[in-house]
Amino acid sequence: MKILADYHTHTIYSHGKGTIEDNVKVAISKGIEIIGISDHGYGHLTYGIKRDDILKMREEIDLLNDKYKNKINILLGVECNILDDKGNIDFDEKLGKHFDYVMAGYHFGSKPTSPKGLINHADNYILKSKKSKDYNTQAVINAMKNNNIFVITHPGDKGEIYIEDVAKTAKLTDTRLEINSSHKFLNSTQLRKIENIRNTFIVGSDAHIPKNVGNFDLAINTIKEANIDLSLIENIKF
């Protein structure tokens, strides 16, 4: 297996344990062609990136691209938080020009935009009701419809969704769905449900420590269990 890209890695700018260069060095050692730095969006209450750090990260990555020219391509991404069922994400158009791509996912610590959103956080965490599943599904669908999102990260993690509905919108909006190698989402059950939709997938390490950059073991096992068409996975080559 050849890893073409790992778009989902975290650093000390959010709640990762290594620097950008630490992640880059591990990626180079594993023969990865593209490494994406995608720290959590600033709408996360505890470990989102600071707005003032975004330009600093951009400048750091530009310098590292010069330093490691011909060895690897380093991209600046962001893992935005899906904030509500209207599909709002913590993405500012002014700051957005500094990013190479945008990922988005649901996280418990994201700042709710209304009391309804706060109630949904609690429902996802405690009750896991059908009402929250409806809300979560609409949130992901509208996020894809209303924003230019490259990847939906770990769909269904922390908040259940109707994966078929999400997959259909992902197909229409040319949004990739992530098979996450740190969380069990997408899982093999989800993948079997949507196999006829023929979505495009990426595998993400979701590395929070440098040594896990490019660690796709859990995701590869999921892919084998689901027996999905390997040509649909964009960032690995078998």
GUGUKE-335944 format. One line per 3 residues: number of its first residue (from 1); their letters; for each residue z, x, y of C-alpha. Coordinates in pm, 1 decimal, decimal comma. Layout:
NUM) a) Z:X:Y; ...
This chain:
1) mki) 0,0:0,0:0,0; -89,8:123,2:346,3; 113,5:1,1:645,3
4) lad) -126,7:-41,0:934,4; 134,5:-165,2:1181,3; 498,2:-265,7:1211,3
7) yht) 519,2:-491,8:1517,2; 883,0:-600,2:1474,5; 1136,6:-326,4:1548,0
10) hti) 1444,7:-315,4:1770,3; 1611,7:-39,9:1972,6; 1919,9:27,5:2182,7
13) ysh) 1758,1:-178,4:2457,7; 1876,9:-489,0:2270,4; 2097,8:-449,4:1962,7
16) gkg) 1917,8:-186,3:1761,5; 2087,7:143,9:1681,5; 1811,2:389,1:1768,9
19) tie) 1593,3:485,9:2061,4; 1225,9:404,6:2096,2; 1140,6:762,3:2001,3
22) dnv) 1363,8:740,4:1693,3; 1157,9:445,0:1569,9; 834,6:625,3:1653,5
25) kva) 932,1:935,6:1454,9; 1012,8:731,7:1144,0; 685,5:540,8:1176,4
28) isk) 490,9:867,8:1197,9; 672,2:1005,4:891,5; 560,6:695,5:695,8
31) gie) 198,0:715,7:806,2; 211,8:394,8:1009,6; -76,1:365,3:1257,6
34) iig) 81,8:125,9:1511,5; 449,6:85,0:1596,2; 565,2:-208,2:1806,7
37) isd) 891,2:-209,4:1999,9; 994,0:-574,0:2024,8; 1347,9:-610,4:2152,2
40) hgy) 1502,6:-951,8:2208,7; 1407,1:-1148,6:2518,3; 1642,6:-1160,4:2813,9
43) ghl) 1729,1:-1526,0:2742,8; 1964,0:-1421,9:2465,2; 2325,4:-1449,9:2574,8
46) tyg) 2461,3:-1142,1:2398,5; 2191,1:-890,3:2316,6; 1876,1:-969,0:2510,1
49) ikr) 1701,7:-693,5:2703,1; 1790,2:-655,5:3068,7; 1511,1:-751,2:3305,7
52) ddi) 1556,7:-422,9:3491,6; 1492,4:-227,2:3171,0; 1144,9:-367,2:3104,5
55) lkm) 962,9:-134,0:3343,7; 1174,9:155,2:3215,5; 1067,0:74,2:2858,7
58) ree) 703,5:55,3:2966,5; 719,4:395,8:3131,5; 897,8:546,2:2830,4
61) idl) 634,2:416,3:2590,0; 350,4:541,0:2809,3; 504,4:890,0:2803,5
64) lnd) 555,4:876,4:2427,4; 194,5:769,6:2374,6; 90,0:1088,0:2556,2
67) kyk) 336,3:1295,7:2353,4; 226,2:1156,9:2015,8; -141,9:1111,7:2094,3
70) nki) -361,5:1108,3:1781,2; -54,5:1049,1:1561,8; 35,7:688,2:1637,0
73) nil) -22,8:404,3:1882,6; 300,1:275,2:2040,3; 305,7:-79,3:2180,7
76) lgv) 561,5:-260,5:2392,2; 626,4:-611,2:2267,9; 911,5:-857,0:2305,2
79) ecn) 1073,4:-1102,4:2067,6; 1117,4:-1397,5:2299,6; 1361,8:-1675,7:2228,2
82) ild) 1232,3:-2028,4:2174,8; 1465,4:-2216,0:2408,0; 1400,3:-2588,1:2359,4
85) dkg) 1181,4:-2855,9:2204,0; 944,3:-2842,7:2500,9; 843,8:-2497,5:2382,2
88) nid) 990,3:-2295,8:2667,7; 1045,8:-1927,8:2594,7; 1216,4:-1656,2:2798,7
91) fde) 896,9:-1504,3:2932,4; 832,5:-1431,5:3297,3; 467,0:-1396,1:3398,6
94) klg) 547,1:-1119,1:3647,5; 730,3:-913,7:3389,5; 485,8:-1019,5:3120,3
97) khf) 215,2:-787,5:3249,4; 415,3:-492,5:3114,2; 404,8:-615,9:2753,2
100) dyv) 125,2:-558,2:2502,4; 212,6:-863,8:2293,7; 464,7:-1146,5:2266,1
103) mag) 652,1:-1258,9:1958,4; 881,3:-1561,3:1956,6; 1150,7:-1695,5:1728,4
106) yhf) 1459,4:-1912,4:1721,3; 1800,4:-1746,3:1756,3; 2146,9:-1900,0:1779,2
109) gsk) 2240,0:-1693,7:2083,6; 1951,6:-1809,6:2300,9; 2047,6:-1974,9:2627,2
112) pts) 1994,3:-2353,3:2599,8; 1803,2:-2523,0:2880,1; 1990,3:-2852,6:2847,0
115) pkg) 2292,3:-3012,5:2674,4; 2049,0:-3136,6:2409,3; 1963,8:-2779,1:2323,6
118) lin) 2329,1:-2682,3:2298,9; 2391,2:-2973,1:2061,8; 2094,8:-2858,8:1852,5
121) had) 2242,4:-2509,1:1825,0; 2559,7:-2661,6:1684,6; 2364,9:-2889,0:1451,3
124) nyi) 2164,1:-2595,0:1314,2; 2479,4:-2393,9:1263,1; 2700,7:-2663,4:1111,5
127) lks) 2529,6:-2985,6:1002,7; 2166,7:-2883,2:946,0; 2058,1:-3244,9:987,2
130) kks) 1710,0:-3397,0:978,8; 1742,1:-3445,1:1354,7; 1774,6:-3070,7:1405,8
133) kdy) 1482,0:-3005,6:1171,1; 1265,3:-3239,3:1380,8; 1382,0:-3066,7:1701,7
136) ntq) 1322,5:-2717,4:1564,1; 975,3:-2804,8:1441,7; 874,6:-2950,1:1777,9
139) avi) 1019,6:-2646,5:1955,2; 808,6:-2401,1:1753,7; 494,2:-2613,8:1775,4
142) nam) 520,1:-2653,7:2152,9; 600,0:-2286,3:2199,3; 267,7:-2201,7:2032,4
145) knn) 77,6:-2464,9:2228,8; 220,6:-2365,5:2567,2; 231,5:-1986,2:2540,8
148) nif) 11,4:-1700,4:2425,8; 217,9:-1594,5:2124,3; 99,3:-1326,0:1886,3
151) vit) 355,1:-1391,4:1611,5; 620,4:-1650,7:1527,9; 906,9:-1448,0:1381,4
154) hpg) 1097,3:-1549,4:1067,6; 990,3:-1919,7:1078,0; 1267,6:-2144,1:949,4
157) dkg) 1543,9:-1887,5:974,8; 1866,3:-2020,7:1131,2; 1699,3:-2357,1:1193,2
160) eiy) 1499,4:-2552,1:934,3; 1142,6:-2656,2:1013,8; 860,4:-2855,1:859,1
163) ied) 657,4:-2551,3:768,9; 332,7:-2743,1:706,8; 332,6:-2880,0:1063,0
166) vak) 411,4:-2539,2:1208,5; 141,6:-2373,1:998,6; -126,7:-2621,0:1110,0
169) tak) -51,2:-2552,7:1477,3; -40,4:-2177,8:1412,2; -388,6:-2201,5:1263,3
172) ltd) -520,6:-2399,0:1561,6; -366,0:-2162,0:1818,7; -450,5:-1838,3:1631,6
175) trl) -81,6:-1752,2:1602,1; 33,8:-1533,0:1317,6; 333,2:-1623,3:1103,3
178) ein) 572,4:-1349,4:1002,7; 690,2:-1264,8:653,1; 1011,3:-1098,1:761,7
181) ssh) 1154,4:-815,4:554,0; 1511,1:-849,6:683,9; 1541,5:-1229,0:655,3
184) kfl) 1415,1:-1446,1:370,8; 1165,9:-1627,7:592,5; 888,1:-1691,5:538,1
187) nst) 996,8:-1733,6:176,9; 784,5:-1792,4:-132,1; 849,5:-2168,7:-129,8
190) qlr) 723,2:-2197,2:227,2; 420,0:-1983,0:151,1; 320,1:-2195,6:-145,4
193) kie) 343,2:-2511,7:66,8; 93,8:-2378,3:321,6; -141,1:-2175,0:104,2
196) nir) -433,3:-2416,1:160,2; -404,7:-2385,6:540,4; -491,2:-2015,3:513,5
199) ntf) -287,2:-1886,4:802,6; -294,3:-1527,1:915,2; 30,3:-1343,5:840,9
202) ivg) 197,1:-1023,3:944,6; 480,0:-845,6:768,2; 764,5:-732,7:994,7
205) sda) 1047,7:-496,0:909,6; 1272,2:-641,6:1183,0; 1429,4:-296,6:1176,1
208) hip) 1753,6:-260,3:1368,7; 1806,5:98,2:1255,2; 1527,9:356,8:1266,3
211) knv) 1519,7:429,9:893,3; 1419,0:68,8:824,7; 1098,9:90,5:1030,2
214) gnf) 818,7:10,6:786,1; 1060,7:-109,4:516,9; 862,6:-402,1:378,6
217) dla) 1029,0:-420,7:34,3; 1173,5:-772,4:65,6; 852,1:-908,4:216,8
220) int) 634,5:-751,3:-53,3; 849,1:-915,0:-321,1; 806,8:-1248,4:-141,8
223) ike) 429,6:-1200,1:-125,6; 416,8:-1126,0:-498,3; 630,0:-1431,1:-582,2
226) ani) 408,2:-1659,4:-374,9; 88,8:-1498,7:-506,1; -82,6:-1543,3:-170,3
229) dls) -425,4:-1409,3:-79,3; -358,2:-1052,4:35,5; -656,0:-1059,6:272,0
232) lie) -460,4:-1301,2:493,5; -197,9:-1035,0:572,2; -318,3:-855,0:880,6
235) nik) -109,3:-540,1:901,2; -97,8:-402,3:547,9; -372,8:-287,0:315,8
238) f) -339,9:-284,4:-61,4
